[in-house]
Amino acid sequence: MLKELRGAVWEANMLLSRSGLAPGTWGNASGIDRERGIVAIKASGVPYERMTAGMIVLVDLEGRVVSGDLKPSSDTPTHIVLYRAFPHIGGVAHTHSQAATAFAQACRPIPCLGTTHADHFDGDVPVTRFLNSGETAGDYEAATGKVIVETFTAAQVDPMRVPAVLVAGHGPFTWGKDARDAVENAIALEAVAAMALGTLSLSGGSVNRIPDYLLRKHFDRKHGPGAYYGQR
């Protein structure tokens, strides 16, 4: 089972690289075996073109390496905080993709302006506050996870209906039912961020959000209890 998890997480990281969202080593994806409490994650600083499934590191939910000769991603504590706080997710991805990161650097949520956004995210993609100096000087990566959780708790947003966030001044994190799903959400996030940037530019920065009834229709036809999009 853990071999399969390693393979799936390696494939998700390869997809992240092929998508162009993680140039160099600017990104990572992970997956979790909930029954065993084991997280599989990309090794720190390893170029994607050199990475093999055997290089995927296994850690427990305390961040301790349980299998692997390499150091896990420096973002591992962020992933672990999200797995602990969001018990229904099975994968996490982090990128510094251009359009989504532009919104993060502007400290602006990505507004839901059209049906493409609504197909993937049930409303605006939120942005966190900046970490304070104490959080940054301390356990920075864990604090990053905590500020994400804080953002969703304060806004009463369901992380399964909006599986993405922008960390202020930093970049996006996404999640899903497994590692591949988390990466696919990262791909969708970058696409809708680019569309939003273009729309805001064309409209002079002022544009109405999609009506709630149209947002609900598009999100729920793919993700709601009566979803009918795609094949059974």
N, C-alpha and C positions, 0 to 999 in steps of 0.2 A: 504493500500500500504506500509506504513512504517513498519507494522507488518511483511509483507512478506519480506521486505528488511532485517529486523532484523533476521528473520529465515534463509534467504539465507546466510547472513554473518556468523551466528553461524555455519551453515553447512560447509561453506568454512573453518572456523577455525578448525572445527573437522577434516576435510580432511587434513589440514596442519599438525595437530598433528599425525593423523594416518600414514601419509607418512613418519614420522620420521625426518622431517626437522626442527622441533621446539621442541627439548627436554626441559623439565622444562617449563618455560614461555618465551622461546627465539624466539618469533615470533608473528606476528599478521596479520590479513587480514581485509580489509574494503570493503565497497561498497557504492555507491552514488545514491541517487535519484536526478537526474539532474533537474527535473521540480521544486522540492521543495528546492533544494540546501542543502540537508541533507545528512550527511555521517554517516553510521553505522560502528562501529569499536569495536574490542575487548577491554574489560576493562583491565586496567593496572595491571600486576602482578597476575592475576587470573589463577590458574592452569587449564589446559584444561579439566581434569577429573571432575572438579567441575563446569565448566561453563555451563550455560543454556542460551537459546535464550533471556530470560528476562534480562540477564546481559550485553547484547550488548548495548553499549552506543550510543546515537544519538547526533551528534554535527552539528552546522551550519558551513558554510565556513569561519567563523572567529574563529572557534575552541571552540565556546561557547556550553556548554551542553544544549540540549533542551529536552532531555528525558533520564532518567536513574539515579540511586542513586550512581553509582560508578564512579571513575575517568576513563576517556578514556586512551587508550594506550599512553605512553610517546612519541611514534612516530607519534601521530596524526598530529602535524604540518607538518611533512614530507609528509604524505599522502595528506594533504590539498594543499600544494604547487603543488604536482603532478596533482591533480584534476584541479586546476586552470590553470596550464600550458598546460596540455594535455587534451583538451576538449572532445576527443572521447573515453577516457577510462572510465570504469564503476566500476573497482575494482583494489585494490592494495594489494600486499602481501610483507611481509618482513621476512626473515629468517636469521639464522646463520648456514646454512647447510655446511657440512664439505668441500666438494670439491670446491664449488663456493666461500666460504669464504677464502680458501687457495689462490685462484687467487686474491681475493680482498686484502689479506694481502701481497701478493707479488707485488701488484700494477700492475698486468698484465691483459690485456683483455683476454677473452676466445676465442681463434682463431677458426674459422670455418674449421674444419679438415675433416668433413665427412657429409654424407647425413642425419644422425640423427639430427645433429645440424641444418642443412639447412631446415629440415622439420618444425622447430619451430622459427628460428631466421635468418633473412636475412643478415647474415654477422657476424663479430665478436661481442661479447657482450662487450661493452666498460667499462672502469674503470675510475672513476673520479680522480681528483687531491685530495690531502689531504686538508681538511679544515685548514685555518690558525688559529693562536691563538686567534685573535679577533672574528672570526666566531664561534670558539669553546666556548669561554667565553660568547658570547652573546646568541642569540636565536639559540642554537645549532641544534635542530631538524628541524627548518625551514631552516637553512643554509644548512642542509643535502639535503633537497629537492631542494634548489636553485642550489647547485653544480651539482646535477643530471641534472637539466634543462640546466644549462650552458654547460655540457658535450655534450648533444644531439644537442644543438644549434650550438656549435663550430664545431662539426663534421658533421653537416647537416644530421643527422640520423633521420629517421622517427620512432617515438616511437611506432607506430602501427606495424611496420615491424620488429623492434627489441624491444620486450616488456620486456626488462630486463636491469639491470645495476649493476655494482659492485661499491660500495662506498669504496674508498681506506682505507685500514686498518680496515674496519668495516664489510661489508657483502653485500649480494644481496637484491635488490628490484625488484619485477616484477609487471606487471599490465596486464589487459585484459578487455574484454567487460563487465565483471561482476566479483564479488568476487571469484567465483569458477574458472573462467577462469584464473584469476591472480594466484591462487594457483596451477592450472595445469601447468602454465608456470614456476612456481617455481620448481615444480617436474621435468619438462623437463630440466630446467637450471641445476639442480644438477646432473642429469644423464649425460648431455653432458660435464659438467665440469669434472666429474669423468672419462669419456672417454678420454677427452683431456689430463688429468694428466697421464693416463696410456699410451696414444700414445706418449706423449712427453718423458716419462720415457723410453719406448722401443726404441725410435729413438735417444736417447741421447740428447734430447732437441731441435733437428732441424728436422722439417718436413714441407712439403709444404701444404698450404691451399688447400681446394677443389677448382677446377676450377670454375670460375664465371658462366659458362654456366650450370654446374651441380647444383650449388647453386641455380640459378634462377629457374631451372626446378623443383627442390624439394620444394622450398618455394612456388612458384606460383601455383603448382598443388594442394596445400592445402589452400592457402590464396589469390591467385591472382584473377583477374576478371573472368578468365575462369577455376576456380578451379573445379577439377573433383574427388578429393579424397573423399571417404566416400559416404554415402547415401544422396539422396536429401530429 
